[in-house]
Amino acid sequence: MASAAVSQAPSRGRRMLAFRGTLLLVFGLVMGAMLLLAFRVPDLTTRLLSIVLSAFVIIDAAATLFEAAGVTSQRGAWALLVLKALIGLVAGVAIAMKSGPRVMTIFAWWALLTGILEGTEALAFRAQRHWRLIVAGLSVLFGLLVLGGSLRDMAVMVLAVGIYGVVAGITRLTTTGQSASPPAARPGTSKW
């Protein structure tokens, strides 16, 4: 019975990684479409941006919580995933309650913090380390660009978010064939 639970954890992790990769890819494509809409209906696009960002972050947080449920036996991995999910839920609600440029600032903080946690997870558990580090690096870079003021124009920010979503989504999807969850700890050993 225990071996069945262990064998289901990597499968659940792969499904969640594929789901989160697909979510990121669709998100990036939607942001690209919104950029085209921004030139025609700028006021609608600003409100729609808030809705899309909020929905994406909340759905990603829920998927991260689901992934965390699959690694409850590994405290370090579980804690990182739950922390990422909590940051996502708080950011998603905050984005839904704000409008204008503040939405992008909250999203940038979310990207920065979850990128750091993703990188920590990759270094600590070795599961698709190089792919997770690429996604983490993209998240941190995007967050720093927005927070540092390098991306001031809203159209450029939406374009950057779209590119981030497409590239990070494709990167996540390429890891789907590999084990998504940290490897099961051998009895008597601990990763943390």
ABEGO torsion letter per residue (X at the ends): XAAAAAAAAAAAAAAAAAAAAAAAAAAAAAAAAAAAAAAABAAAAAAAAAAAAAAAAAAAAAAAAAAAAAAAABAAAAAAAAAAAAAAAAAAAAAAABBEAAAAAAAAAAAAAAAAAAAAAAAAAGBGAAAAAAAAAAAAAAAAAAAAGABABAAAAAAAAAAAAAAAAAAAAAAAABBABBBBBBBGBBAX
